[in-house]
Amino acid sequence: MTRIAPEAVTAIGILGTGVIGGGWACHFLRQGLEVVAYDKAPGAEERLRQRVAEAWPKLEQLGLKPGASPDKLRFVDSLEALGAAVPIIQESTPEDLEAKQALFAEVDAAIPAEVIISSSTSGFPMSDIQVRCQHPERTVVCHPFTPPHIVPFCEVVGGQKTDPEVVDWAAAFFQHFGKEVAKMERELHGFIGNRLQDAIWREALHMVAAGECSVEDIDKSIAYGPGLRWAIFGPCMNMAMCGGEGGMARMLDHFGPSLKEPWTRLEAPELTEALYGAMVAGADEVLGGRSMTELLEERDELLIRILKTIEDYREEKAQQA
């Protein structure tokens, strides 16, 4: 089967235009692609166009690629029209396995066999989603991180019946169009990023449940501690740097035995009424009367500044080399 080269793509399909699908639309508009959207929900087009208009100043801060324009967004009224217009469709619908299975079977039957169908699912393996497809070999997961139009990381992985060439194509496509891609060799429940986030989340719940520290102090410990380092290098290389010139080997030799107890404490605690109340009260205290909208705006603005700072620094170092 002949498929257009990933870097030659000029249009992408967006199936589902809610929070994640809308973020994907903003991302690909910033990348200069035409975005062809399909969503049967009443008012979907108006909501997405409004979201793009609101996000555009942030996209400009991140830097627009040649040809980027909000005018490249258009809606179609059928799956057939969506599949006829693009080489890849990014699905972002609610996390309901039966609904996704039915949707993928419907999309699979309605569009040309060479069009790749990619899911934004954050929890379901593609092996479970693709079971009712006649062409499961062209289905793949690309799991983004919120908000997709700002956070550059995504994870690409196929299912048991996915053609490895499709995984390679999808990974190359997303990498070319602005994402830092982890191409996974096999399926992993929760993928990579969520597994790591959940490990911290479980420990946070344990500590609050035991009355060992507050929600505020947990957030401070990451935001002003390792979180700052993790924005530059990930947790593995940060641990390697703890070993100095001896690197990872010295760190494991020196600190490894002392980590056994924390490594055995990762079972999720029971979400008791007391723990529930403590987490809600702690989060409200940190909010300090601010709305969640205000907090999200602050998060996005700071994410952009952090990303730009890292990008500018690395460009300067590359020029000096």
N, C-alpha and C positions, 0 to 999 in steps of 0.2 A: 504493500500500500504506500502510495506517495503522499508525503505530508510536507507542508511548507516548513522551511527552516525556522526554528524558534525566534531567531533575531529578525526574521523578515515579517513577523506578524504585525498587522496594522490595526486589528480590531479584536476585541474580546467580548464574549457574552457574559452577562451578569444575570443569574437566575435567583430571584429573591433579593429585595432591595431594602432590607431592614438595617439594623445597626452594622452588622458585618458586611453584608452585600453593598450597602451604601459606602462603607469605608473602602471596599475594594474598588468601587466605581471611581471614587475620588483619587485613589492611588493611580489607577491606570489612565485617567484623564491627565493627571500630572505627568505621566510618562509619555504623553503625546499620542496615545492610542485612541481610536474610536471605541466608545463603550456602547454596546447594544444591550438594552435591558429588557427583561420580561418579568412581570409581577402582576398577578391577577387581583391583588388586594385593592379595594377602592381607594383612590387618592394616592397610589404609590408613586406615580410619576411626579405629581406636584411636590410630595414630600422629599423625593430624591433630588429634584432640581433645587429645592430650597436648601437642602443639606449641602449640596455642591457649592452653592453661592456662599453659604456661611463658612465653608471650609477653605474656599479659594485663597483668602489672604494667608492662611497657614501654609498652604501648598506653595504659594509664592515665596514664603520665608524659607521653605525647604529647598526651593530651586526648581523651576519648571524646565522640563526637557523640551527640545525643539518640537514645535507643533502642538504643544499642550494648550487646550482650550476647553472651557465648559460647554462650548457649542458642539463639541464632538459627542455629546450624550444624546442618544435617541432611544425611544421605546418601540417595541414591536408587539403585535397582538396575538402571537402564537409561538409555540415551540418550534414549529416548522420554519417560521421566518427567522427565529433566533439561530437555529442550526445552519440555515442557508447563508448567514452573514458572517460567520466567524469560524476559526479553526479550533477554538477552545472555549468552553463554557465553565464559569466558576459558580457553583451552586452554594447558596448560603440561606438555607431555610431552617425552621426550628428543629431542635434535636429530638426527633421522634423517629425511631428506627423503622417502624412499619411505614410511616409516611415517606421517609427517604427511599426505602426500597420501592414503593409504588411510584414515586416521582422519577427515580432513576430508570425504572422500566419504561415509563411513559416517554421520557426524554430519549432514551435509547431507541425506541421504536419510531420516533418522529424525525430524527435527524440523520444526516449522512454518516456512514460507518467510520469515516476518517476523523470526525470531529471528536476531540478529547473532552470528557466530562470530568471535571475536578470538583471535589467537595471541600467545604470549609469546616467539616465536622471537627469538633474538639474531643469527641469521646468514642465514636464508633469506628471499628476497623472497616476498611473498604471491602474486605472479604464478606462482611455481613451486609453491606449496603448493595453490593453488585449481584446478589443471588438471583434476582429476577430479570437480569439484563440478557438480551440475546448477544450483545457484544461487550461482555465484561472486560475484555482485554484492553479497552480504551478508557477505563475508569480509574481514577487516582485520587488521592487525598492531597490537598495543599492546605494545611492548617496554619492560619495566620495568628498573630497576637494583636490584641486590641490596644489602640485603634489601628486598623490595617493600613490606613493612609499615612501614618506617622512611624509606627514601629516597624523596622525593616525585616525582622526575622520571620521565616516560615519553614514548615517541615513538609517534605514531599515523600509520600510512600504509597506503594501499590497494594493491591489485595492478592489473594492466592491466584486469581485468574487474570491479573493485570499483566500485559506484555511489558517486560523490562524496558523495551525501547520507549514505551509511553512514559515510564517513570523518568528515564533519562531526558526525554524531550521536555517534559513538564519542568523538571529541575533546571534545565538550561533556560527555558522560557522565563521563569520567575526570576532567576538570577540576572538575566539580561535586562529585565524590566524592573530593576530597583529593589529586589529582595536579596537578603543574605539567606541562602538556602541550606538546610540540613537534608541531604538526600539519604533517607533511611534505607538500610538494606533489607529490613524485615519489619513487619507490623509490631507495634508495642502499644499496649493499652495506655491511654493517656499521653502517648507520644513522648517527646523528650522534655520540652519546656514545662509542660503541666506536671510531669512526674516530679521535677525538681521543685517547682512552686509548691506542690502538695506536701512534699517532705517538710518544708519550712512551715507551711500552714498547720500540719499535724502537730509539730513541736510547739507552735504558738498556742494552739488549743490546750495542749498538755500543761503548759506553764500557767495559763490563765486559770484552768480548772483546778490546779494545785495551789493557787494563790501565791505563786512564786514571783510574778511581776504583772505589770499592767499592760493593756493594749497599747497605750501611748509609748511605753518604754520598749516594747517589742518593735514597734514601727521605727522608733529612733535608732535602735540597735542595727537595723538594716539600712535605713535611709542615710544615716551618718557614719555607718561602718562599712561592712563588706559591699553593700549596694553601690557605693561610690566606686569601689575597685572593680566590681563586676561590670560596670558600664564601659570599662576599658579593656579588661581581659576577663574571661569567664572564670568560674570557680576552680577548675582544674589547674590552670596556669597560675592563678593567684596562690594556690596551695604549693605549687612547684617553687614559686618565688620565696615562700617561707623557708625553703631549704637553702637559700643563698646560692653560691656557686655550685653546690652539690645537687641543686634542683630537686626534682620529684623524689629521686631515690633517697636523698638525705632526709627529706621531710617525712617520708614513710618510715624510714628507719628510726627517726627520732620521735615522731609524734604518733605513729600508727597504733602502738599498743594502748595509748591513753584514750583512743577514740572508740574502743569497743563498747563501752556503756552507752554513749549516745546512739551508736549504730543499732542497738537492740531496742530502742524506744520509739520506733516509728509506727506502731499499731495505732490506728485512729482512736481517740478517746470517745467515750459515750457523750453525746450531745445532750446533757442533762438540762433541766429548766434553769438551774443555777448558772451553768456555763453559758447557755443561750443569753440569759439576762446580762451576764458580765461582759460578753462580747458586744452586745448592742449598746450597753451603757458606756463602755470604753470607746467605741467608735463615735458615739454622739459627743463624748467629752473632747475627743480630738477634733471633731468638726467645729466645735465651739460656736455654734449658731450659723455657720456658713451653709449655704445650700450645696447639694451634690453637684449642681450645674457649675457653681463657682469653682468647686474643687477640680472638676474635670477640665475646666478651662485652664486652671493653673497647671495641672498635669501636662496638658498638651503643649502649652507654651514652653514649659521647662524642658520637655522631651525634645522639642525642636532646637532649643538653645544647646542642649547637651550634644545632640547629634551633629549640629553645625560645628561646635567646638572640636569634637573628635575628628570630623572630616577635614576641617581647616588645618589642624595640627599635622595630620598624617600626609596631607598634600604638601605642606611645607617641608616635612622630613624627606618626602620622595624627591622634591625638587633639589634639596641639598645633597642628596646621595650622588 
